[in-house]
Amino acid sequence: MRYAIRHVTRFKYEAPFRFARCNLRLKPIDWEGQRVEESALEVTPAPLSETPRPAGYLCHVTRILLDKPATELVIESRARLTVDRVAPVADPADLSVAAVAALCRASTDLGVMSPAGYLFPSGGIDLVPAIIDWCTQEFAPTRGIVEAGLALSKRIKAEFRYDGSATQIDTTPAQAFAAKAGVCQDFAQIMISGLRGLGLAAAYVSGYLRTLPPPGKPRLVGADATHAWVLLWCGPARGWLGFDPTNGVTMGADHIVTAIGRDYADVAPIDGVFVGRDGQDIDVSVDVEPLEDAAAAA
């Protein structure tokens, strides 16, 4: 499947800001089953500088600096890419949960996607005993790792309520778990907390999910959204596989990977600071357009 991605973020300030510095992680990465064909970034007003930055995790980072007063900042990212990925399923040959945990502990690889880098708590994800105990029910030591990962994803979808008003961007996994409600960021970080607490390597994925309109309805331009899910290291043969606890599925051709890190803070699409008076509104528009569908309609 080929996709065209358009992601527009519009900041409106009550009074002109005097200075702004933002880190942008908007360009999708090349990943297994995914290849970026082209990408572009447009910032209005034009920044003083626009500089690629090194990243400790798998993401493209661009830092922009603005030093002229403005009451509006618009950041638009566009990309075209091909996703050729089949959603993984459990296999009788999969390693057991205990075997994968032992391999994680024994890993001496220091690469950016070494399981050793995703075993421990991070700034946004603590190891919460209540979450670990709850996840243990799906992760019997002898159970196949992929089967267990999918079972946990399905359980989170079944037992948690999707509610955009229940949490904030800085809500902790413990708080979201206690509320049994939240959004994709919360569900991914709850799952990661449990997996790491069980001695497994789990990473946070920021990206996009193709959404289908209701039957008989047109696709609404700009109505899509960013998404978050989990990568679980399933041993040397299967590697990193994606699990989406918001939807109770594994990562397939509808999932588009933008960045991979330990938690949301590592891969936030936009972060930074501005100097000015209080008061800002943020409007985000995301469009995930399947190009094959568009060609067929034409």
ChimeraX commands (.cxc) that place a marker at each C-alpha (Angstrom):
marker #1 position 0.00,0.00,0.00 radius 0.5
marker #1 position 1.27,3.49,-0.90 radius 0.5
marker #1 position 0.31,6.41,1.32 radius 0.5
marker #1 position 0.48,10.18,1.21 radius 0.5
marker #1 position 0.71,11.71,4.70 radius 0.5
marker #1 position -0.09,15.34,5.47 radius 0.5
marker #1 position 0.31,16.50,9.07 radius 0.5
marker #1 position -0.40,20.16,9.85 radius 0.5
marker #1 position 0.02,21.70,13.31 radius 0.5
marker #1 position -1.15,25.28,13.83 radius 0.5
marker #1 position -0.20,27.24,16.96 radius 0.5
marker #1 position -2.13,30.47,17.65 radius 0.5
marker #1 position -0.83,32.80,20.36 radius 0.5
marker #1 position -2.81,35.46,22.22 radius 0.5
marker #1 position 0.15,37.84,21.93 radius 0.5
marker #1 position 3.15,37.70,19.58 radius 0.5
marker #1 position 5.90,35.36,20.76 radius 0.5
marker #1 position 9.43,36.79,20.65 radius 0.5
marker #1 position 11.40,33.55,20.24 radius 0.5
marker #1 position 10.61,29.89,19.65 radius 0.5
marker #1 position 12.66,26.71,19.45 radius 0.5
marker #1 position 11.02,23.44,18.43 radius 0.5
marker #1 position 12.20,19.90,17.84 radius 0.5
marker #1 position 10.23,18.21,15.05 radius 0.5
marker #1 position 9.96,14.43,14.71 radius 0.5
marker #1 position 7.55,14.32,11.80 radius 0.5
marker #1 position 9.35,12.51,8.98 radius 0.5
marker #1 position 8.54,8.76,9.02 radius 0.5
marker #1 position 11.50,6.39,9.28 radius 0.5
marker #1 position 12.39,3.44,7.09 radius 0.5
marker #1 position 11.44,0.30,8.99 radius 0.5
marker #1 position 10.81,-3.34,8.22 radius 0.5
marker #1 position 8.03,-3.45,5.64 radius 0.5
marker #1 position 8.07,0.33,5.20 radius 0.5
marker #1 position 10.03,2.59,2.83 radius 0.5
marker #1 position 9.86,6.39,2.67 radius 0.5
marker #1 position 9.86,7.67,-0.92 radius 0.5
marker #1 position 9.86,11.42,-0.30 radius 0.5
marker #1 position 9.24,13.92,2.47 radius 0.5
marker #1 position 9.06,17.68,2.93 radius 0.5
marker #1 position 8.71,20.12,5.80 radius 0.5
marker #1 position 7.27,23.64,5.59 radius 0.5
marker #1 position 7.27,26.13,8.47 radius 0.5
marker #1 position 5.44,29.49,8.43 radius 0.5
marker #1 position 6.81,32.01,9.24 radius 0.5
marker #1 position 10.14,30.90,7.83 radius 0.5
marker #1 position 12.53,29.96,10.67 radius 0.5
marker #1 position 15.88,31.58,11.32 radius 0.5
marker #1 position 17.42,28.12,11.08 radius 0.5
marker #1 position 16.31,24.57,10.34 radius 0.5
marker #1 position 18.87,21.97,11.40 radius 0.5
marker #1 position 18.86,18.15,11.49 radius 0.5
marker #1 position 19.77,16.91,14.97 radius 0.5
marker #1 position 21.26,13.62,16.15 radius 0.5
marker #1 position 18.80,11.31,17.89 radius 0.5
marker #1 position 19.44,8.64,20.48 radius 0.5
marker #1 position 16.55,6.58,19.15 radius 0.5
marker #1 position 15.04,5.77,15.76 radius 0.5
marker #1 position 13.64,9.06,14.55 radius 0.5
marker #1 position 14.43,12.02,12.33 radius 0.5
marker #1 position 14.82,15.21,14.38 radius 0.5
marker #1 position 14.84,18.73,12.95 radius 0.5
marker #1 position 15.31,21.76,15.20 radius 0.5
marker #1 position 13.86,25.09,14.12 radius 0.5
marker #1 position 14.56,28.52,15.60 radius 0.5
marker #1 position 12.31,31.56,15.13 radius 0.5
marker #1 position 13.35,35.02,16.31 radius 0.5
marker #1 position 10.75,37.35,14.78 radius 0.5
marker #1 position 7.45,38.18,16.50 radius 0.5
marker #1 position 4.41,36.28,15.25 radius 0.5
marker #1 position 0.99,35.30,16.53 radius 0.5
marker #1 position 0.74,32.11,14.50 radius 0.5
marker #1 position 3.12,29.24,13.74 radius 0.5
marker #1 position 2.20,26.61,11.16 radius 0.5
marker #1 position 4.24,23.41,10.76 radius 0.5
marker #1 position 3.33,21.18,7.83 radius 0.5
marker #1 position 4.91,17.80,7.15 radius 0.5
marker #1 position 4.27,15.79,3.98 radius 0.5
marker #1 position 5.51,12.33,3.09 radius 0.5
marker #1 position 4.91,9.56,0.59 radius 0.5
marker #1 position 5.80,6.02,1.49 radius 0.5
marker #1 position 5.13,2.38,0.74 radius 0.5
marker #1 position 4.04,-0.07,3.43 radius 0.5
marker #1 position 4.29,-3.75,2.54 radius 0.5
marker #1 position 3.76,-5.50,5.83 radius 0.5
marker #1 position 1.69,-8.50,6.88 radius 0.5
marker #1 position 0.36,-8.44,10.44 radius 0.5
marker #1 position 2.25,-11.12,12.40 radius 0.5
marker #1 position 0.46,-14.10,13.91 radius 0.5
marker #1 position 1.51,-16.60,16.54 radius 0.5
marker #1 position 3.53,-19.59,15.37 radius 0.5
marker #1 position 4.12,-22.89,17.20 radius 0.5
marker #1 position 7.86,-22.31,16.70 radius 0.5
marker #1 position 7.79,-19.02,18.64 radius 0.5
marker #1 position 10.08,-18.82,21.64 radius 0.5
marker #1 position 8.47,-18.92,25.05 radius 0.5
marker #1 position 8.10,-15.87,27.26 radius 0.5
marker #1 position 10.79,-17.22,29.61 radius 0.5
marker #1 position 13.21,-17.91,26.75 radius 0.5
marker #1 position 12.83,-14.40,25.33 radius 0.5
marker #1 position 13.30,-12.83,28.77 radius 0.5
marker #1 position 16.51,-14.81,29.25 radius 0.5
marker #1 position 17.83,-13.66,25.86 radius 0.5
marker #1 position 17.00,-10.04,26.75 radius 0.5
marker #1 position 19.03,-10.30,29.95 radius 0.5
marker #1 position 21.95,-11.88,28.09 radius 0.5
marker #1 position 22.07,-9.30,25.29 radius 0.5
marker #1 position 25.36,-7.38,24.95 radius 0.5
marker #1 position 24.38,-5.52,21.79 radius 0.5
marker #1 position 24.70,-1.72,22.14 radius 0.5
marker #1 position 22.89,-0.83,18.90 radius 0.5
marker #1 position 19.99,1.60,18.78 radius 0.5
marker #1 position 17.44,-1.26,18.67 radius 0.5
marker #1 position 19.20,-3.62,21.05 radius 0.5
marker #1 position 16.69,-5.20,23.45 radius 0.5
marker #1 position 19.00,-4.08,26.26 radius 0.5
marker #1 position 17.98,-0.47,25.65 radius 0.5
marker #1 position 14.27,-1.12,26.24 radius 0.5
marker #1 position 14.29,-3.30,29.34 radius 0.5
marker #1 position 14.32,-0.66,32.04 radius 0.5
marker #1 position 12.10,2.17,33.32 radius 0.5
marker #1 position 12.30,5.44,31.40 radius 0.5
marker #1 position 11.35,9.01,32.21 radius 0.5
marker #1 position 7.71,8.54,31.21 radius 0.5
marker #1 position 7.20,4.87,32.09 radius 0.5
marker #1 position 7.73,3.50,35.61 radius 0.5
marker #1 position 7.51,-0.15,36.57 radius 0.5
marker #1 position 4.16,-0.27,38.36 radius 0.5
marker #1 position 3.58,-3.41,40.49 radius 0.5
marker #1 position -0.19,-3.39,39.90 radius 0.5
marker #1 position 0.32,-3.25,36.13 radius 0.5
marker #1 position 2.96,-5.98,36.20 radius 0.5
marker #1 position 0.72,-8.29,38.24 radius 0.5
marker #1 position -2.18,-7.65,35.85 radius 0.5
marker #1 position -0.05,-8.39,32.77 radius 0.5
marker #1 position 1.42,-11.55,34.31 radius 0.5
marker #1 position -1.89,-13.33,33.75 radius 0.5
marker #1 position -1.25,-13.34,29.99 radius 0.5
marker #1 position 2.47,-14.07,30.20 radius 0.5
marker #1 position 2.89,-17.56,31.59 radius 0.5
marker #1 position 6.60,-18.48,31.25 radius 0.5
marker #1 position 5.87,-21.33,28.82 radius 0.5
marker #1 position 3.48,-19.40,26.57 radius 0.5
marker #1 position 4.61,-18.38,23.10 radius 0.5
marker #1 position 5.80,-14.76,23.08 radius 0.5
marker #1 position 3.68,-13.62,20.11 radius 0.5
marker #1 position 0.54,-15.31,21.40 radius 0.5
marker #1 position 1.06,-13.64,24.79 radius 0.5
marker #1 position 1.66,-10.20,23.26 radius 0.5
marker #1 position -1.51,-10.34,21.20 radius 0.5
marker #1 position -3.52,-11.64,24.17 radius 0.5
marker #1 position -2.41,-8.69,26.28 radius 0.5
marker #1 position -3.26,-6.24,23.48 radius 0.5
marker #1 position -6.75,-7.69,23.21 radius 0.5
marker #1 position -7.23,-7.58,26.98 radius 0.5
marker #1 position -6.30,-3.90,27.19 radius 0.5
marker #1 position -8.77,-3.10,24.41 radius 0.5
marker #1 position -11.50,-5.11,26.14 radius 0.5
marker #1 position -11.03,-3.79,29.68 radius 0.5
marker #1 position -10.06,-0.14,29.15 radius 0.5
marker #1 position -12.29,2.67,27.93 radius 0.5
marker #1 position -11.08,4.95,25.16 radius 0.5
marker #1 position -11.74,8.44,26.49 radius 0.5
marker #1 position -9.85,11.50,25.30 radius 0.5
marker #1 position -10.98,13.49,28.35 radius 0.5
marker #1 position -9.79,10.94,30.93 radius 0.5
marker #1 position -6.06,11.69,30.70 radius 0.5
marker #1 position -3.57,14.40,29.79 radius 0.5
marker #1 position -0.28,14.23,27.90 radius 0.5
marker #1 position 1.63,13.88,31.20 radius 0.5
marker #1 position -0.67,11.26,32.76 radius 0.5
marker #1 position 1.43,8.41,34.16 radius 0.5
marker #1 position 0.82,4.74,33.35 radius 0.5
marker #1 position -0.20,4.18,36.98 radius 0.5
marker #1 position -2.84,6.92,36.78 radius 0.5
marker #1 position -4.27,5.69,33.47 radius 0.5
marker #1 position -4.29,2.11,34.75 radius 0.5
marker #1 position -6.20,3.13,37.87 radius 0.5
marker #1 position -8.75,5.02,35.76 radius 0.5
marker #1 position -9.07,2.12,33.29 radius 0.5
marker #1 position -9.41,4.78,30.60 radius 0.5
marker #1 position -7.29,6.91,28.31 radius 0.5
marker #1 position -6.02,7.15,24.74 radius 0.5
marker #1 position -3.52,5.29,22.60 radius 0.5
marker #1 position -0.53,6.87,24.37 radius 0.5
marker #1 position -1.81,5.65,27.74 radius 0.5
marker #1 position -2.59,2.13,26.55 radius 0.5
marker #1 position 0.83,1.78,24.90 radius 0.5
marker #1 position 2.66,2.98,28.01 radius 0.5
marker #1 position 0.62,0.71,30.30 radius 0.5
marker #1 position 1.53,-2.26,28.13 radius 0.5
marker #1 position 5.19,-1.26,28.05 radius 0.5
marker #1 position 5.31,-0.88,31.83 radius 0.5
marker #1 position 3.98,-4.40,32.26 radius 0.5
marker #1 position 6.26,-5.94,29.65 radius 0.5
marker #1 position 9.41,-4.36,31.05 radius 0.5
marker #1 position 8.37,-5.40,34.53 radius 0.5
marker #1 position 8.30,-8.98,33.24 radius 0.5
marker #1 position 11.87,-8.67,31.94 radius 0.5
marker #1 position 10.92,-8.15,28.29 radius 0.5
marker #1 position 12.12,-5.45,25.89 radius 0.5
marker #1 position 9.35,-3.09,24.80 radius 0.5
marker #1 position 9.54,0.14,22.78 radius 0.5
marker #1 position 7.09,2.99,22.18 radius 0.5
marker #1 position 6.04,3.70,18.59 radius 0.5
marker #1 position 4.72,7.03,17.33 radius 0.5
marker #1 position 3.06,7.02,13.93 radius 0.5
marker #1 position -0.18,6.99,12.02 radius 0.5
marker #1 position -3.02,4.54,11.52 radius 0.5
marker #1 position -5.11,4.40,8.39 radius 0.5
marker #1 position -8.75,4.85,9.37 radius 0.5
marker #1 position -11.67,3.73,7.25 radius 0.5
marker #1 position -14.84,5.85,6.93 radius 0.5
marker #1 position -18.23,4.36,7.82 radius 0.5
marker #1 position -19.82,2.34,5.01 radius 0.5
marker #1 position -21.20,4.62,2.33 radius 0.5
marker #1 position -19.45,7.71,3.71 radius 0.5
marker #1 position -16.56,9.57,2.06 radius 0.5
marker #1 position -13.13,9.73,3.64 radius 0.5
marker #1 position -12.82,13.05,5.48 radius 0.5
marker #1 position -9.63,14.91,4.64 radius 0.5
marker #1 position -7.73,15.93,7.78 radius 0.5
marker #1 position -9.82,13.75,10.09 radius 0.5
marker #1 position -7.13,11.16,10.80 radius 0.5
marker #1 position -4.82,11.35,13.84 radius 0.5
marker #1 position -1.44,10.38,15.14 radius 0.5
marker #1 position -1.31,7.00,16.85 radius 0.5
marker #1 position 0.85,5.11,19.33 radius 0.5
marker #1 position 1.49,1.42,19.88 radius 0.5
marker #1 position 4.14,-1.03,21.13 radius 0.5
marker #1 position 7.08,-2.95,19.72 radius 0.5
marker #1 position 7.94,-6.15,21.60 radius 0.5
marker #1 position 11.23,-7.96,20.99 radius 0.5
marker #1 position 10.24,-11.57,20.27 radius 0.5
marker #1 position 13.68,-13.19,19.96 radius 0.5
marker #1 position 16.38,-13.25,17.27 radius 0.5
marker #1 position 14.27,-15.01,14.64 radius 0.5
marker #1 position 11.14,-12.83,14.83 radius 0.5
marker #1 position 12.79,-9.63,16.01 radius 0.5
marker #1 position 10.68,-6.59,16.91 radius 0.5
marker #1 position 6.95,-7.08,16.29 radius 0.5
marker #1 position 4.24,-4.46,16.70 radius 0.5
marker #1 position 1.21,-4.76,18.99 radius 0.5
marker #1 position -1.60,-2.19,19.07 radius 0.5
marker #1 position -3.44,-2.35,22.42 radius 0.5
marker #1 position -5.88,0.40,21.43 radius 0.5
marker #1 position -7.31,-1.85,18.72 radius 0.5
marker #1 position -6.29,-5.28,20.01 radius 0.5
marker #1 position -4.31,-6.20,16.88 radius 0.5
marker #1 position -0.77,-6.68,15.64 radius 0.5
marker #1 position 0.95,-4.10,13.44 radius 0.5
marker #1 position 0.02,-4.49,9.79 radius 0.5
marker #1 position -0.11,-2.50,6.56 radius 0.5
marker #1 position -2.43,0.14,8.10 radius 0.5
marker #1 position 0.23,1.17,10.64 radius 0.5
marker #1 position 2.81,3.77,9.57 radius 0.5
marker #1 position 5.88,4.12,11.80 radius 0.5
marker #1 position 7.23,7.65,12.35 radius 0.5
marker #1 position 9.55,7.18,15.33 radius 0.5
marker #1 position 10.59,4.59,17.93 radius 0.5
marker #1 position 11.83,5.32,21.46 radius 0.5
marker #1 position 11.46,4.39,25.11 radius 0.5
marker #1 position 8.34,6.49,25.73 radius 0.5
marker #1 position 6.38,9.46,24.37 radius 0.5
marker #1 position 9.01,12.00,25.39 radius 0.5
marker #1 position 11.62,10.38,23.12 radius 0.5
marker #1 position 9.42,10.59,20.01 radius 0.5
marker #1 position 6.92,13.44,20.53 radius 0.5
marker #1 position 6.03,14.83,17.08 radius 0.5
marker #1 position 6.72,18.39,18.26 radius 0.5
marker #1 position 8.22,19.75,21.47 radius 0.5
marker #1 position 10.02,22.94,22.41 radius 0.5
marker #1 position 9.68,26.34,24.05 radius 0.5
marker #1 position 8.50,29.82,23.15 radius 0.5
marker #1 position 9.15,33.16,24.81 radius 0.5
marker #1 position 6.06,35.31,25.13 radius 0.5
marker #1 position 2.91,35.83,27.15 radius 0.5
marker #1 position 0.64,33.01,28.28 radius 0.5
marker #1 position -2.08,31.69,26.04 radius 0.5
marker #1 position -1.95,29.49,22.99 radius 0.5
marker #1 position -4.31,27.26,21.02 radius 0.5
marker #1 position -3.17,24.23,19.04 radius 0.5
marker #1 position -5.01,22.73,16.09 radius 0.5
marker #1 position -3.80,19.52,14.46 radius 0.5
marker #1 position -4.94,18.10,11.13 radius 0.5
marker #1 position -3.73,14.70,9.90 radius 0.5
marker #1 position -4.55,13.10,6.57 radius 0.5
marker #1 position -3.51,9.52,5.75 radius 0.5
marker #1 position -4.43,9.04,2.09 radius 0.5
marker #1 position -4.10,5.58,0.50 radius 0.5
marker #1 position -2.91,6.40,-3.02 radius 0.5
marker #1 position -4.25,3.19,-4.54 radius 0.5
marker #1 position -7.74,4.08,-3.27 radius 0.5
marker #1 position -7.43,7.59,-4.67 radius 0.5
marker #1 position -6.33,6.26,-8.06 radius 0.5
marker #1 position -9.21,3.80,-8.16 radius 0.5
marker #1 position -11.73,6.54,-7.34 radius 0.5
marker #1 position -10.32,8.75,-10.09 radius 0.5
marker link #1:1,2 radius 0.2
marker link #1:2,3 radius 0.2
marker link #1:3,4 radius 0.2
marker link #1:4,5 radius 0.2
marker link #1:5,6 radius 0.2
marker link #1:6,7 radius 0.2
marker link #1:7,8 radius 0.2
marker link #1:8,9 radius 0.2
marker link #1:9,10 radius 0.2
marker link #1:10,11 radius 0.2
marker link #1:11,12 radius 0.2
marker link #1:12,13 radius 0.2
marker link #1:13,14 radius 0.2
marker link #1:14,15 radius 0.2
marker link #1:15,16 radius 0.2
marker link #1:16,17 radius 0.2
marker link #1:17,18 radius 0.2
marker link #1:18,19 radius 0.2
marker link #1:19,20 radius 0.2
marker link #1:20,21 radius 0.2
marker link #1:21,22 radius 0.2
marker link #1:22,23 radius 0.2
marker link #1:23,24 radius 0.2
marker link #1:24,25 radius 0.2
marker link #1:25,26 radius 0.2
marker link #1:26,27 radius 0.2
marker link #1:27,28 radius 0.2
marker link #1:28,29 radius 0.2
marker link #1:29,30 radius 0.2
marker link #1:30,31 radius 0.2
marker link #1:31,32 radius 0.2
marker link #1:32,33 radius 0.2
marker link #1:33,34 radius 0.2
marker link #1:34,35 radius 0.2
marker link #1:35,36 radius 0.2
marker link #1:36,37 radius 0.2
marker link #1:37,38 radius 0.2
marker link #1:38,39 radius 0.2
marker link #1:39,40 radius 0.2
marker link #1:40,41 radius 0.2
marker link #1:41,42 radius 0.2
marker link #1:42,43 radius 0.2
marker link #1:43,44 radius 0.2
marker link #1:44,45 radius 0.2
marker link #1:45,46 radius 0.2
marker link #1:46,47 radius 0.2
marker link #1:47,48 radius 0.2
marker link #1:48,49 radius 0.2
marker link #1:49,50 radius 0.2
marker link #1:50,51 radius 0.2
marker link #1:51,52 radius 0.2
marker link #1:52,53 radius 0.2
marker link #1:53,54 radius 0.2
marker link #1:54,55 radius 0.2
marker link #1:55,56 radius 0.2
marker link #1:56,57 radius 0.2
marker link #1:57,58 radius 0.2
marker link #1:58,59 radius 0.2
marker link #1:59,60 radius 0.2
marker link #1:60,61 radius 0.2
marker link #1:61,62 radius 0.2
marker link #1:62,63 radius 0.2
marker link #1:63,64 radius 0.2
marker link #1:64,65 radius 0.2
marker link #1:65,66 radius 0.2
marker link #1:66,67 radius 0.2
marker link #1:67,68 radius 0.2
marker link #1:68,69 radius 0.2
marker link #1:69,70 radius 0.2
marker link #1:70,71 radius 0.2
marker link #1:71,72 radius 0.2
marker link #1:72,73 radius 0.2
marker link #1:73,74 radius 0.2
marker link #1:74,75 radius 0.2
marker link #1:75,76 radius 0.2
marker link #1:76,77 radius 0.2
marker link #1:77,78 radius 0.2
marker link #1:78,79 radius 0.2
marker link #1:79,80 radius 0.2
marker link #1:80,81 radius 0.2
marker link #1:81,82 radius 0.2
marker link #1:82,83 radius 0.2
marker link #1:83,84 radius 0.2
marker link #1:84,85 radius 0.2
marker link #1:85,86 radius 0.2
marker link #1:86,87 radius 0.2
marker link #1:87,88 radius 0.2
marker link #1:88,89 radius 0.2
marker link #1:89,90 radius 0.2
marker link #1:90,91 radius 0.2
marker link #1:91,92 radius 0.2
marker link #1:92,93 radius 0.2
marker link #1:93,94 radius 0.2
marker link #1:94,95 radius 0.2
marker link #1:95,96 radius 0.2
marker link #1:96,97 radius 0.2
marker link #1:97,98 radius 0.2
marker link #1:98,99 radius 0.2
marker link #1:99,100 radius 0.2
marker link #1:100,101 radius 0.2
marker link #1:101,102 radius 0.2
marker link #1:102,103 radius 0.2
marker link #1:103,104 radius 0.2
marker link #1:104,105 radius 0.2
marker link #1:105,106 radius 0.2
marker link #1:106,107 radius 0.2
marker link #1:107,108 radius 0.2
marker link #1:108,109 radius 0.2
marker link #1:109,110 radius 0.2
marker link #1:110,111 radius 0.2
marker link #1:111,112 radius 0.2
marker link #1:112,113 radius 0.2
marker link #1:113,114 radius 0.2
marker link #1:114,115 radius 0.2
marker link #1:115,116 radius 0.2
marker link #1:116,117 radius 0.2
marker link #1:117,118 radius 0.2
marker link #1:118,119 radius 0.2
marker link #1:119,120 radius 0.2
marker link #1:120,121 radius 0.2
marker link #1:121,122 radius 0.2
marker link #1:122,123 radius 0.2
marker link #1:123,124 radius 0.2
marker link #1:124,125 radius 0.2
marker link #1:125,126 radius 0.2
marker link #1:126,127 radius 0.2
marker link #1:127,128 radius 0.2
marker link #1:128,129 radius 0.2
marker link #1:129,130 radius 0.2
marker link #1:130,131 radius 0.2
marker link #1:131,132 radius 0.2
marker link #1:132,133 radius 0.2
marker link #1:133,134 radius 0.2
marker link #1:134,135 radius 0.2
marker link #1:135,136 radius 0.2
marker link #1:136,137 radius 0.2
marker link #1:137,138 radius 0.2
marker link #1:138,139 radius 0.2
marker link #1:139,140 radius 0.2
marker link #1:140,141 radius 0.2
marker link #1:141,142 radius 0.2
marker link #1:142,143 radius 0.2
marker link #1:143,144 radius 0.2
marker link #1:144,145 radius 0.2
marker link #1:145,146 radius 0.2
marker link #1:146,147 radius 0.2
marker link #1:147,148 radius 0.2
marker link #1:148,149 radius 0.2
marker link #1:149,150 radius 0.2
marker link #1:150,151 radius 0.2
marker link #1:151,152 radius 0.2
marker link #1:152,153 radius 0.2
marker link #1:153,154 radius 0.2
marker link #1:154,155 radius 0.2
marker link #1:155,156 radius 0.2
marker link #1:156,157 radius 0.2
marker link #1:157,158 radius 0.2
marker link #1:158,159 radius 0.2
marker link #1:159,160 radius 0.2
marker link #1:160,161 radius 0.2
marker link #1:161,162 radius 0.2
marker link #1:162,163 radius 0.2
marker link #1:163,164 radius 0.2
marker link #1:164,165 radius 0.2
marker link #1:165,166 radius 0.2
marker link #1:166,167 radius 0.2
marker link #1:167,168 radius 0.2
marker link #1:168,169 radius 0.2
marker link #1:169,170 radius 0.2
marker link #1:170,171 radius 0.2
marker link #1:171,172 radius 0.2
marker link #1:172,173 radius 0.2
marker link #1:173,174 radius 0.2
marker link #1:174,175 radius 0.2
marker link #1:175,176 radius 0.2
marker link #1:176,177 radius 0.2
marker link #1:177,178 radius 0.2
marker link #1:178,179 radius 0.2
marker link #1:179,180 radius 0.2
marker link #1:180,181 radius 0.2
marker link #1:181,182 radius 0.2
marker link #1:182,183 radius 0.2
marker link #1:183,184 radius 0.2
marker link #1:184,185 radius 0.2
marker link #1:185,186 radius 0.2
marker link #1:186,187 radius 0.2
marker link #1:187,188 radius 0.2
marker link #1:188,189 radius 0.2
marker link #1:189,190 radius 0.2
marker link #1:190,191 radius 0.2
marker link #1:191,192 radius 0.2
marker link #1:192,193 radius 0.2
marker link #1:193,194 radius 0.2
marker link #1:194,195 radius 0.2
marker link #1:195,196 radius 0.2
marker link #1:196,197 radius 0.2
marker link #1:197,198 radius 0.2
marker link #1:198,199 radius 0.2
marker link #1:199,200 radius 0.2
marker link #1:200,201 radius 0.2
marker link #1:201,202 radius 0.2
marker link #1:202,203 radius 0.2
marker link #1:203,204 radius 0.2
marker link #1:204,205 radius 0.2
marker link #1:205,206 radius 0.2
marker link #1:206,207 radius 0.2
marker link #1:207,208 radius 0.2
marker link #1:208,209 radius 0.2
marker link #1:209,210 radius 0.2
marker link #1:210,211 radius 0.2
marker link #1:211,212 radius 0.2
marker link #1:212,213 radius 0.2
marker link #1:213,214 radius 0.2
marker link #1:214,215 radius 0.2
marker link #1:215,216 radius 0.2
marker link #1:216,217 radius 0.2
marker link #1:217,218 radius 0.2
marker link #1:218,219 radius 0.2
marker link #1:219,220 radius 0.2
marker link #1:220,221 radius 0.2
marker link #1:221,222 radius 0.2
marker link #1:222,223 radius 0.2
marker link #1:223,224 radius 0.2
marker link #1:224,225 radius 0.2
marker link #1:225,226 radius 0.2
marker link #1:226,227 radius 0.2
marker link #1:227,228 radius 0.2
marker link #1:228,229 radius 0.2
marker link #1:229,230 radius 0.2
marker link #1:230,231 radius 0.2
marker link #1:231,232 radius 0.2
marker link #1:232,233 radius 0.2
marker link #1:233,234 radius 0.2
marker link #1:234,235 radius 0.2
marker link #1:235,236 radius 0.2
marker link #1:236,237 radius 0.2
marker link #1:237,238 radius 0.2
marker link #1:238,239 radius 0.2
marker link #1:239,240 radius 0.2
marker link #1:240,241 radius 0.2
marker link #1:241,242 radius 0.2
marker link #1:242,243 radius 0.2
marker link #1:243,244 radius 0.2
marker link #1:244,245 radius 0.2
marker link #1:245,246 radius 0.2
marker link #1:246,247 radius 0.2
marker link #1:247,248 radius 0.2
marker link #1:248,249 radius 0.2
marker link #1:249,250 radius 0.2
marker link #1:250,251 radius 0.2
marker link #1:251,252 radius 0.2
marker link #1:252,253 radius 0.2
marker link #1:253,254 radius 0.2
marker link #1:254,255 radius 0.2
marker link #1:255,256 radius 0.2
marker link #1:256,257 radius 0.2
marker link #1:257,258 radius 0.2
marker link #1:258,259 radius 0.2
marker link #1:259,260 radius 0.2
marker link #1:260,261 radius 0.2
marker link #1:261,262 radius 0.2
marker link #1:262,263 radius 0.2
marker link #1:263,264 radius 0.2
marker link #1:264,265 radius 0.2
marker link #1:265,266 radius 0.2
marker link #1:266,267 radius 0.2
marker link #1:267,268 radius 0.2
marker link #1:268,269 radius 0.2
marker link #1:269,270 radius 0.2
marker link #1:270,271 radius 0.2
marker link #1:271,272 radius 0.2
marker link #1:272,273 radius 0.2
marker link #1:273,274 radius 0.2
marker link #1:274,275 radius 0.2
marker link #1:275,276 radius 0.2
marker link #1:276,277 radius 0.2
marker link #1:277,278 radius 0.2
marker link #1:278,279 radius 0.2
marker link #1:279,280 radius 0.2
marker link #1:280,281 radius 0.2
marker link #1:281,282 radius 0.2
marker link #1:282,283 radius 0.2
marker link #1:283,284 radius 0.2
marker link #1:284,285 radius 0.2
marker link #1:285,286 radius 0.2
marker link #1:286,287 radius 0.2
marker link #1:287,288 radius 0.2
marker link #1:288,289 radius 0.2
marker link #1:289,290 radius 0.2
marker link #1:290,291 radius 0.2
marker link #1:291,292 radius 0.2
marker link #1:292,293 radius 0.2
marker link #1:293,294 radius 0.2
marker link #1:294,295 radius 0.2
marker link #1:295,296 radius 0.2
marker link #1:296,297 radius 0.2
marker link #1:297,298 radius 0.2
view
